[in-house]
Amino acid sequence: MAFVEDTLKTVGGPSSGVVGAVGAVLVAPVVLPYIGRLVRPALTMTLRKGIVLYRQAYHAMAELAEEARSEIADERRSETSSAARLRARQDSRHESKLT
């Protein structure tokens, strides 16, 4: 025990790092499974909620894109019909000038 006490007294020396590493190697097999059992349900829930949020965002963006496509198509139809009416008016004016 004198070795451990002497080693711990010299904090910051090279032997304190060795003691810490040996302690971590000895304690890790006992502590890590316990921590894993505590953390795993939280990680699982977080991942599931992330997947649900991703799907909701995906569907919302798909809906938005569909609405945008529909609005663009409506506007193009409106422009086309307006342009056709304008040409028809111009043609009728042009024909009336010729006669």
C-alpha positions, 0 to 999 in steps of 0.5 A: 500500500505504501507504493500506491500512497507514494504514487498518489502523493506525487500528483502530476508525475508520470506514475499518476498517469499510469495509476489512472490508466490502470484504474480505468482499465480495471473499472471500465468492464464493470462501469461501462455496461451499467452506463450502457443500460442507462443510456441505451433507452434514451439513445433509442428514443432520441433516434426514433424521434429523429426518424419521425421528425425527418419523415414529417419534414420530408412529407411537408416539403413534398407537399410544399413542392407539389403546391408550388408546382401547381401554382406555377402550372396555373400561372403558366396557363393563365399567361398562355390564355392571356397571351392568346386573348391579346393576340386574338384582339390584335389580329381582329384589330389588324383585320379590321384595319385591312377591310 
